[in-house]
Each structure stands twice: as C-alpha cells, then as structure tokens.
Amino acid sequence: DDISDFEIEGISIGDSLLDYMTEDEILKEIELNKDFYGYVNEPNKYSEVFIVEETPTYNDGLSFFIKNNSTNKYISKKNEKYIILGVRGMIKYIEDFDSCIQKRDEIVEILSGLFPNAQKSETFISKHPADPSGNSITDILTFNFDSGDEVYVSCDNFEETFRIKKNWTEGLNIGIYTSEILSWVRDR
C-alpha cells in the first residue's frame, strides 16, 4: 500500500522526470502550462508537465506533477531535480461520458484488489474547479492511504465551449498523488 510501488507506464512517484524528458523539454512545459492552476493559492509552486504522445495504455498521454524548479533554481543535483510527486494517465472519451464511467468502474475493481488496505471513497460528482462557469464536471473515486497520498480514477466531462476554448480533451484519468500535491491543489 505504498504509492511509490504503483507505476503508470513504468513511472513512479519519486522518480526524476529527467529520466524521461530533457530539462529543456521540462522547462518548456512549465512555461506552457503556467496558468493551468490559477485557481489555487500558489499557482506556480508546482507544475504539471505533459507528455502528450500516445502510450500503449493511455491514448491521451501522461502528466507529471513536480516542484516548479524554474522558481527553485537552488536545486542543482540531478537526483533532487524534478522529482515526480504525481503521475496521471489519460484516456480520451470525447462526448462519451457513459463509456468513460464504465471503464472507470472496471479499473476501480482492479485497484480494489491492489490496494485492499486503502480507504476507498464512494464515487462523487463535483464541478470541475478549472471551469469558472461551473458547467464542467468530474466524477471521481479515490483510494486514500494513511500517509495522505491518494490514487484516483475519474471521468471529466467539460462543457463543450470551455473544452474547445482551452483545447483540452476529456475522459478518463488515473492518478497517483502525494499528500504534498493534494494539499497544494486543494488550497483555494
């Protein structure tokens, strides 16, 4: 029940993102995505970095949460830079929310076997915090660990105009987050 043992496409919490991307690629992503979390109190304390290439499992790519080292330049050793604090795999389900929910429920069954000691939440639907109109939703189920870390499976259904304006996709997300990232993203 240690989330660092759980992998998404062979990538785990605690790995250095430098093992998967160059520093230039990481810094480009940090700059490109700097406004994604404008709704949290410290929007640039951490960054979400995307690899949008299709993988064998995730047709919409992967994302990683790291400390924003572009603002923390004092970290100089490779093994301390760009440590992954969250991993997310994404599968597109554009305008197909029912299929997304069906796949989510299949994955939840598998995760229930992997994490028998984690506290599994009931599914809940909430307004997606990135959409100020309140017309986008996320339907999520979480596995919570004593450490405060979390594994979650969710389906996002963005209001279509908002989704197109942001050039986002929607669908299934499978994520592993440390308590550090969860505290940050929930501090609004």
VEXNUNU-817822 format. One record per atom (N, C-alpha, C): residue in three letters; x, y, z negated; atom name. Coordinates in steps of 0.2 Angstrom, whole numbers, plus 5000, padded with zeros to 4 digits. Atoms other than C-alpha are relative to their C-alpha. Example, Ala and Ser with C-alpha at 12.3 -4.5 7.8 and 13.67 -1.06 7.14 Angstrom:
REM residues 2
residu,east,north,up,atome
ALA,5004,4994,5000,N $
ALA,5062,4978,4961,CA $
ALA,5004,5006,5000,C $
SER,4996,4994,5001,N $
SER,5068,4995,4964,CA $
SER,4996,5005,4997,C $
***
This chain:
REM residues 188
residu,east,north,up,atome
ASP,5004,4994,5000,N $
ASP,5000,5000,5000,CA $
ASP,5004,5006,5000,C $
ASP,4996,4994,4999,N $
ASP,5014,5012,5004,CA $
ASP,5000,5002,5007,C $
ILE,5001,4997,4993,N $
ILE,5010,5023,5019,CA $
ILE,5006,5000,5004,C $
SER,4994,5000,4996,N $
SER,5028,5023,5024,CA $
SER,5002,4994,5003,C $
ASP,4999,5006,4996,N $
ASP,5027,5005,5029,CA $
ASP,4995,4999,5005,C $
PHE,5005,5000,4994,N $
PHE,5012,5009,5041,CA $
PHE,5003,5004,5005,C $
GLU,4997,4997,4994,N $
GLU,5018,5013,5058,CA $
GLU,4994,5001,5005,C $
ILE,5004,4999,4994,N $
ILE,5009,5021,5073,CA $
ILE,5005,5000,5006,C $
GLU,4995,5001,4994,N $
GLU,5018,5016,5089,CA $
GLU,5007,5000,4998,C $
GLY,4993,5001,5003,N $
GLY,5033,5011,5078,CA $
GLY,5003,5006,4997,C $
ILE,4998,4994,5003,N $
ILE,5034,5028,5070,CA $
ILE,4997,5001,4993,C $
SER,5002,5000,5007,N $
SER,5033,5030,5051,CA $
SER,5001,5007,4997,C $
ILE,4998,4995,5004,N $
ILE,5032,5043,5038,CA $
ILE,5007,5000,4997,C $
GLY,4994,5000,5002,N $
GLY,5049,5048,5033,CA $
GLY,5006,4999,5005,C $
ASP,4995,5000,4994,N $
ASP,5057,5046,5050,CA $
ASP,5002,5007,5002,C $
SER,4998,4994,4997,N $
SER,5066,5060,5058,CA $
SER,4997,5001,5007,C $
LEU,5003,4999,4993,N $
LEU,5057,5067,5073,CA $
LEU,5005,5001,5005,C $
LEU,4994,4999,4996,N $
LEU,5074,5070,5080,CA $
LEU,5002,4993,5003,C $
ASP,4999,5006,4998,N $
ASP,5074,5051,5083,CA $
ASP,4996,4998,5006,C $
TYR,5005,5001,4995,N $
TYR,5060,5053,5096,CA $
TYR,5000,5006,5005,C $
MET,5000,4994,4996,N $
MET,5062,5071,5103,CA $
MET,5007,5003,4999,C $
THR,4995,4996,5001,N $
THR,5076,5083,5106,CA $
THR,4998,5006,4995,C $
GLU,5002,4994,5004,N $
GLU,5077,5098,5094,CA $
GLU,4997,5006,5005,C $
ASP,5003,4995,4996,N $
ASP,5074,5109,5109,CA $
ASP,4992,4999,5002,C $
GLU,5007,5002,4999,N $
GLU,5058,5099,5113,CA $
GLU,4995,5002,4994,C $
ILE,5003,4999,5007,N $
ILE,5053,5101,5094,CA $
ILE,4998,5007,5000,C $
LEU,5000,4992,5001,N $
LEU,5056,5120,5094,CA $
LEU,4995,5003,5005,C $
LYS,5005,4998,4995,N $
LYS,5046,5122,5110,CA $
LYS,4993,4999,4998,C $
GLU,5007,5002,5003,N $
GLU,5031,5113,5102,CA $
GLU,4998,5004,4994,C $
ILE,5002,4995,5006,N $
ILE,5032,5123,5086,CA $
ILE,4998,5006,5003,C $
GLU,5002,4993,4997,N $
GLU,5031,5139,5096,CA $
GLU,4993,4999,5004,C $
LEU,5006,5001,4997,N $
LEU,5017,5132,5107,CA $
LEU,4994,4999,4996,C $
ASN,5006,5002,5004,N $
ASN,5006,5126,5093,CA $
ASN,5000,5005,4994,C $
LYS,4999,4996,5006,N $
LYS,5010,5140,5080,CA $
LYS,4993,5003,4998,C $
ASP,5006,4997,5002,N $
ASP,4992,5146,5080,CA $
ASP,4995,4995,4998,C $
PHE,5005,5005,5001,N $
PHE,4983,5129,5078,CA $
PHE,4997,5000,4993,C $
TYR,5002,5000,5007,N $
TYR,4982,5131,5059,CA $
TYR,4999,5007,4997,C $
GLY,5001,4993,5003,N $
GLY,4977,5149,5057,CA $
GLY,4995,5000,4995,C $
TYR,5005,5000,5005,N $
TYR,4963,5144,5046,CA $
TYR,5002,4998,4993,C $
VAL,4998,5002,5006,N $
VAL,4974,5138,5032,CA $
VAL,5004,5006,4997,C $
ASN,4997,4994,5003,N $
ASN,4983,5150,5019,CA $
ASN,5007,5001,5002,C $
GLU,4993,4999,4998,N $
GLU,5001,5147,5025,CA $
GLU,5000,4996,5007,C $
PRO,5001,5003,4993,N $
PRO,4998,5143,5044,CA $
PRO,5006,4997,5003,C $
ASN,4994,5002,4997,N $
ASN,5016,5141,5048,CA $
ASN,5005,4997,4996,C $
LYS,4996,5004,5005,N $
LYS,5023,5132,5033,CA $
LYS,5002,4993,5003,C $
TYR,4999,5006,4997,N $
TYR,5021,5116,5043,CA $
TYR,4998,5001,5007,C $
SER,5001,5000,4993,N $
SER,5020,5112,5061,CA $
SER,4997,4993,5003,C $
GLU,5002,5007,4996,N $
GLU,5011,5099,5072,CA $
GLU,5003,5000,5007,C $
VAL,4997,5001,4994,N $
VAL,5021,5093,5086,CA $
VAL,4997,4994,5004,C $
PHE,5004,5004,4996,N $
PHE,5013,5084,5100,CA $
PHE,5005,4996,5005,C $
ILE,4997,5004,4994,N $
ILE,5020,5070,5112,CA $
ILE,4993,4998,5004,C $
VAL,5007,5001,4997,N $
VAL,5005,5070,5125,CA $
VAL,5001,4995,5005,C $
GLU,4999,5005,4995,N $
GLU,5012,5056,5135,CA $
GLU,4995,4994,4998,C $
GLU,5004,5005,5002,N $
GLU,5000,5041,5135,CA $
GLU,5005,4994,4998,C $
THR,4997,5006,5003,N $
THR,5006,5026,5125,CA $
THR,4996,4994,5001,C $
PRO,5004,5006,4998,N $
PRO,5001,5008,5126,CA $
PRO,4993,5000,4996,C $
THR,5006,5000,5004,N $
THR,4988,5011,5112,CA $
THR,4996,5007,5000,C $
TYR,5004,4993,5001,N $
TYR,4984,5030,5112,CA $
TYR,5001,5004,5007,C $
ASN,5000,4997,4993,N $
ASN,4979,5037,5129,CA $
ASN,5000,5008,5000,C $
ASP,5000,4993,5001,N $
ASP,4979,5055,5122,CA $
ASP,5007,5002,4996,C $
GLY,4993,4998,5003,N $
GLY,4997,5054,5114,CA $
GLY,5000,5000,4993,C $
LEU,4999,5000,5007,N $
LEU,5003,5056,5097,CA $
LEU,5002,5007,4997,C $
SER,4998,4994,5003,N $
SER,5006,5071,5085,CA $
SER,5003,4998,4993,C $
PHE,4996,5001,5006,N $
PHE,5018,5073,5070,CA $
PHE,4999,5007,4996,C $
PHE,5000,4994,5005,N $
PHE,5017,5085,5055,CA $
PHE,5007,5000,4997,C $
ILE,4993,4999,5002,N $
ILE,5034,5092,5050,CA $
ILE,5000,5007,4996,C $
LYS,4999,4993,5003,N $
LYS,5040,5106,5039,CA $
LYS,5003,5004,5006,C $
ASN,4998,4996,4994,N $
ASN,5042,5121,5051,CA $
ASN,5008,5002,4999,C $
ASN,4993,4998,5001,N $
ASN,5061,5121,5051,CA $
ASN,5003,5006,5004,C $
SER,4998,4994,4997,N $
SER,5062,5135,5063,CA $
SER,4999,5006,4995,C $
THR,5000,4994,5006,N $
THR,5057,5146,5047,CA $
THR,5004,4997,4994,C $
ASN,4996,5003,5006,N $
ASN,5068,5134,5036,CA $
ASN,5007,4998,5003,C $
LYS,4993,5001,4997,N $
LYS,5085,5136,5045,CA $
LYS,5005,4997,4996,C $
TYR,4995,5002,5005,N $
TYR,5095,5132,5029,CA $
TYR,5001,4992,5001,C $
ILE,5000,5007,4999,N $
ILE,5091,5113,5033,CA $
ILE,5005,4999,5006,C $
SER,4995,5001,4995,N $
SER,5106,5108,5043,CA $
SER,5002,4992,5002,C $
LYS,4998,5007,4999,N $
LYS,5109,5089,5041,CA $
LYS,4994,4996,5004,C $
LYS,5005,5004,4996,N $
LYS,5100,5078,5054,CA $
LYS,4995,4996,4996,C $
ASN,5005,5005,5003,N $
ASN,5093,5066,5042,CA $
ASN,4995,5004,4995,C $
GLU,5004,4996,5004,N $
GLU,5085,5081,5032,CA $
GLU,4995,5004,5005,C $
LYS,5004,4996,4995,N $
LYS,5078,5090,5048,CA $
LYS,4994,4996,5003,C $
TYR,5006,5003,4996,N $
TYR,5061,5087,5055,CA $
TYR,4998,4993,4998,C $
ILE,5002,5006,5003,N $
ILE,5056,5073,5043,CA $
ILE,4992,5000,5001,C $
ILE,5007,5001,4999,N $
ILE,5039,5066,5048,CA $
ILE,4996,4999,4994,C $
LEU,5004,5000,5006,N $
LEU,5026,5070,5035,CA $
LEU,4993,4998,5002,C $
GLY,5006,5002,4998,N $
GLY,5011,5065,5045,CA $
GLY,5000,4997,5008,C $
VAL,5000,5003,4993,N $
VAL,5008,5054,5061,CA $
VAL,4993,4999,5002,C $
ARG,5007,5001,4998,N $
ARG,4992,5054,5071,CA $
ARG,5000,4997,5008,C $
GLY,5001,5002,4993,N $
GLY,4987,5044,5087,CA $
GLY,4993,5002,5002,C $
MET,5006,4997,4997,N $
MET,4974,5050,5098,CA $
MET,4997,4996,5006,C $
ILE,5003,5003,4994,N $
ILE,4962,5041,5110,CA $
ILE,4994,5004,5002,C $
LYS,5005,4996,4998,N $
LYS,4951,5051,5121,CA $
LYS,4993,4997,5001,C $
TYR,5007,5002,4999,N $
TYR,4932,5049,5121,CA $
TYR,4996,5007,5001,C $
ILE,5003,4994,4998,N $
ILE,4926,5064,5130,CA $
ILE,4993,4999,5002,C $
GLU,5008,5001,5000,N $
GLU,4907,5066,5128,CA $
GLU,4998,4993,5000,C $
ASP,5002,5007,5001,N $
ASP,4906,5048,5122,CA $
ASP,5001,4999,4993,C $
PHE,5000,5000,5008,N $
PHE,4904,5050,5103,CA $
PHE,4998,4993,4998,C $
ASP,5002,5006,5002,N $
ASP,4895,5034,5101,CA $
ASP,5005,4994,5001,C $
SER,4995,5005,4999,N $
SER,4909,5023,5109,CA $
SER,5006,5002,4995,C $
CYS,4995,4998,5005,N $
CYS,4921,5033,5098,CA $
CYS,4999,4997,4993,C $
ILE,5002,5003,5007,N $
ILE,4912,5028,5082,CA $
ILE,5000,4993,5000,C $
GLN,4999,5007,5000,N $
GLN,4911,5010,5087,CA $
GLN,5007,4998,5000,C $
LYS,4992,5002,5000,N $
LYS,4930,5009,5090,CA $
LYS,5002,5002,4993,C $
ARG,4998,4998,5006,N $
ARG,4932,5019,5074,CA $
ARG,4999,4994,4994,C $
ASP,5003,5005,5005,N $
ASP,4922,5006,5064,CA $
ASP,5004,4993,5001,C $
GLU,4996,5006,4999,N $
GLU,4932,4991,5072,CA $
GLU,5007,5001,4997,C $
ILE,4993,4998,5003,N $
ILE,4949,5000,5066,CA $
ILE,4999,5000,4993,C $
VAL,5001,4999,5007,N $
VAL,4942,5003,5049,CA $
VAL,5000,4993,4997,C $
GLU,5000,5007,5003,N $
GLU,4939,4984,5047,CA $
GLU,5007,4997,5000,C $
ILE,4993,5002,5001,N $
ILE,4957,4981,5051,CA $
ILE,5004,5003,4995,C $
LEU,4997,4996,5005,N $
LEU,4963,4994,5040,CA $
LEU,4998,4998,4993,C $
SER,5003,5003,5006,N $
SER,4952,4987,5026,CA $
SER,5004,4994,4997,C $
GLY,4996,5006,5001,N $
GLY,4962,4971,5027,CA $
GLY,5008,5002,4998,C $
LEU,4993,4998,5001,N $
LEU,4979,4980,5027,CA $
LEU,5001,5004,4994,C $
PHE,5000,4996,5006,N $
PHE,4975,4992,5013,CA $
PHE,4995,4998,4994,C $
PRO,5005,5003,5005,N $
PRO,4965,4981,5000,CA $
PRO,4999,5004,4994,C $
ASN,5000,4996,5007,N $
ASN,4970,4992,4985,CA $
ASN,4999,5007,5001,C $
ALA,5001,4993,4999,N $
ALA,4967,5009,4993,CA $
ALA,4992,5001,4999,C $
GLN,5007,4998,5001,N $
GLN,4951,5018,4989,CA $
GLN,4997,5002,5006,C $
LYS,5003,4999,4994,N $
LYS,4940,5018,5004,CA $
LYS,4994,5005,4999,C $
SER,5006,4995,5001,N $
SER,4928,5033,5006,CA $
SER,4994,4997,5005,C $
GLU,5006,5001,4995,N $
GLU,4911,5032,5014,CA $
GLU,5001,5005,5006,C $
THR,5000,4995,4995,N $
THR,4910,5040,5031,CA $
THR,4997,5006,4999,C $
PHE,5003,4994,5001,N $
PHE,4906,5058,5031,CA $
PHE,5001,5004,5006,C $
ILE,5000,4995,4994,N $
ILE,4902,5071,5044,CA $
ILE,5001,5007,4997,C $
SER,4999,4993,5002,N $
SER,4908,5089,5042,CA $
SER,5001,5004,5006,C $
LYS,4998,4995,4994,N $
LYS,4910,5104,5053,CA $
LYS,5008,5000,5001,C $
HIS,4993,5000,4999,N $
HIS,4927,5104,5061,CA $
HIS,5003,5007,4998,C $
PRO,4998,4993,5003,N $
PRO,4937,5118,5052,CA $
PRO,5004,5004,5006,C $
ALA,4997,4996,4994,N $
ALA,4946,5123,5069,CA $
ALA,4995,5004,5004,C $
ASP,5005,4997,4996,N $
ASP,4929,5129,5076,CA $
ASP,4996,5005,4996,C $
PRO,5004,4995,5004,N $
PRO,4923,5145,5068,CA $
PRO,4993,5001,5001,C $
SER,5007,5000,4999,N $
SER,4906,5143,5076,CA $
SER,4996,4995,4996,C $
GLY,5003,5005,5004,N $
GLY,4903,5128,5066,CA $
GLY,4996,4995,5004,C $
ASN,5004,5004,4996,N $
ASN,4896,5119,5081,CA $
ASN,5004,4993,5002,C $
SER,4996,5006,4998,N $
SER,4910,5105,5082,CA $
SER,5000,4996,4993,C $
ILE,5000,5005,5006,N $
ILE,4910,5090,5070,CA $
ILE,5006,4995,5000,C $
THR,4995,5006,5000,N $
THR,4922,5077,5064,CA $
THR,4996,4995,4995,C $
ASP,5003,5006,5004,N $
ASP,4915,5060,5057,CA $
ASP,5006,4996,4998,C $
ILE,4993,5002,5003,N $
ILE,4929,5053,5046,CA $
ILE,4999,4995,4994,C $
LEU,4999,5005,5005,N $
LEU,4933,5038,5035,CA $
LEU,5007,5000,4997,C $
THR,4993,4999,5003,N $
THR,4948,5039,5023,CA $
THR,5002,4994,4996,C $
PHE,4997,5004,5004,N $
PHE,4959,5027,5014,CA $
PHE,5005,5004,4995,C $
ASN,4996,4995,5005,N $
ASN,4966,5036,4998,CA $
ASN,5004,4995,4996,C $
PHE,4995,5004,5004,N $
PHE,4981,5030,4989,CA $
PHE,5001,5004,4993,C $
ASP,4999,4997,5006,N $
ASP,4986,5033,4971,CA $
ASP,5005,5006,5000,C $
SER,4995,4994,4999,N $
SER,5001,5044,4977,CA $
SER,4997,5006,5003,C $
GLY,5003,4994,4997,N $
GLY,4988,5056,4985,CA $
GLY,5001,5000,5008,C $
ASP,5000,5001,4992,N $
ASP,4993,5050,5003,CA $
ASP,4994,4997,5002,C $
GLU,5006,5002,4997,N $
GLU,4980,5046,5015,CA $
GLU,5001,4997,5007,C $
VAL,5001,5003,4994,N $
VAL,4976,5035,5030,CA $
VAL,4993,5002,5002,C $
TYR,5007,4998,4998,N $
TYR,4961,5041,5040,CA $
TYR,4999,4998,5007,C $
VAL,5002,5002,4993,N $
VAL,4951,5036,5056,CA $
VAL,4994,5005,5001,C $
SER,5005,4995,4999,N $
SER,4940,5050,5063,CA $
SER,4998,5000,5007,C $
CYS,5002,4998,4994,N $
CYS,4930,5055,5078,CA $
CYS,4998,5007,5000,C $
ASP,5001,4993,4999,N $
ASP,4930,5073,5084,CA $
ASP,4995,5001,5005,C $
ASN,5005,4998,4995,N $
ASN,4915,5080,5094,CA $
ASN,5000,5008,5000,C $
PHE,5000,4993,5000,N $
PHE,4919,5098,5099,CA $
PHE,4995,5002,5004,C $
GLU,5005,4996,4996,N $
GLU,4906,5110,5105,CA $
GLU,5004,5001,5007,C $
GLU,4997,5001,4994,N $
GLU,4910,5109,5124,CA $
GLU,5003,5007,5002,C $
THR,4997,4993,4998,N $
THR,4913,5128,5127,CA $
THR,5007,5001,4996,C $
PHE,4995,4999,5005,N $
PHE,4925,5128,5112,CA $
PHE,5006,4995,5003,C $
ARG,4995,5005,4998,N $
ARG,4934,5112,5118,CA $
ARG,5004,5002,5007,C $
ILE,4997,4998,4994,N $
ILE,4937,5119,5136,CA $
ILE,5004,5006,4999,C $
LYS,4997,4994,5001,N $
LYS,4942,5136,5130,CA $
LYS,5007,4998,4997,C $
LYS,4993,5002,5003,N $
LYS,4956,5128,5119,CA $
LYS,5004,4995,5004,C $
ASN,4997,5005,4996,N $
ASN,4960,5115,5132,CA $
ASN,5002,4994,4996,C $
TRP,4999,5006,5005,N $
TRP,4958,5101,5119,CA $
TRP,4996,4994,5003,C $
THR,5004,5005,4999,N $
THR,4952,5084,5121,CA $
THR,4996,4998,4993,C $
GLU,5004,5002,5006,N $
GLU,4940,5075,5109,CA $
GLU,5000,4992,5000,C $
GLY,5000,5008,5001,N $
GLY,4939,5057,5102,CA $
GLY,5002,4998,4994,C $
LEU,4998,5004,5006,N $
LEU,4947,5045,5090,CA $
LEU,5007,5003,4998,C $
ASN,4993,4998,5003,N $
ASN,4961,5050,5078,CA $
ASN,5001,4995,4995,C $
ILE,4997,5004,5006,N $
ILE,4971,5038,5067,CA $
ILE,5006,5003,4997,C $
GLY,4994,4996,5003,N $
GLY,4982,5047,5055,CA $
GLY,5002,4997,4993,C $
ILE,4997,5002,5006,N $
ILE,4994,5044,5041,CA $
ILE,5003,5007,4997,C $
TYR,4998,4994,5003,N $
TYR,4997,5059,5030,CA $
TYR,5002,5000,4993,C $
THR,4998,4999,5006,N $
THR,5007,5063,5015,CA $
THR,4996,5005,4996,C $
SER,5004,4995,5004,N $
SER,4999,5072,5000,CA $
SER,5002,5007,5001,C $
GLU,4998,4993,4999,N $
GLU,5010,5087,5004,CA $
GLU,4997,5003,5006,C $
ILE,5004,4997,4995,N $
ILE,5002,5089,5021,CA $
ILE,4993,5001,4999,C $
LEU,5007,4999,5001,N $
LEU,4985,5086,5015,CA $
LEU,4999,5006,4995,C $
SER,5001,4994,5005,N $
SER,4987,5099,5001,CA $
SER,5000,5007,5005,C $
TRP,4999,4994,4995,N $
TRP,4993,5112,5015,CA $
TRP,4994,5001,5004,C $
VAL,5006,4999,4996,N $
VAL,4979,5108,5027,CA $
VAL,4993,5002,4997,C $
ARG,5006,4999,5004,N $
ARG,4966,5109,5014,CA $
ARG,5000,5006,4996,C $
ASP,4999,4994,5004,N $
ASP,4972,5125,5006,CA $
ASP,4997,5006,5005,C $
ARG,5003,4995,4995,N $
ARG,4960,5138,5015,CA $
ARG,4997,5005,4996,C $
***
